Amino acid sequence: MLTDSPGLAPEEVEQFVTFPVETAVSGLPRVEQIRSLTRFGLSVVTVVFEEGSTDVIGFLPMAISASAGAEVQRPLATVVIGGLVTATALTLLVLPAVYAQVGGASRDASE
């Protein structure tokens, strides 16, 4: 979650934005990890749910199956696993980098 709070110091962003968001999200089921980054006027909270990894493990037998009906199940399982892995990689690696670039560019332009 990306929250823009223009004009607030990092301590204020942490107190009024980041901490309340972390507290609210920590009560959700199956939360594996909560990470946050607080900068001048910006709060980034990343929530990782454990559900994605269990789904991939659950679809693995379908993806490697050679039994009757596998010609229908294998493509579906492959697409689901690929989507989950891609979405996880984008969420954990690409989006934080994009937020850092966009946040840095917008702060540089306002100065």
C-alpha positions, 0 to 999 in steps of 0.5 A: 500500500502506497500512501502519499502524505505531503508535508509530513515529516517521516516521524509524523508519517510513521505515527499517523499513517504507517503504524495504523495501517500496519496495525489494521493489516496485522489482524488479517488472516494468513498474513506472513510478513509485514514490511514498511518504509517511511520517507518524507511524505510517503508510506509504503506498507508491503503485506505478504500473505502465506496463501500464494505459496500453498496454492502453488504447492497444491497445483504442483501435482496437477502440473506434473501429472501424466495420468488420465485427464492430465492434458486438461489439468496440466495447462490450467495448473501451469497457468495458475502457478505462473500467474501466482509466481509472476504476481508475487515477483511483481509485488515484492520486487518490481512495484517497490522499485517503481514506487521508489523511482516515482516517489523520488521523481515527484519529490525532486520535481516539487523541490 
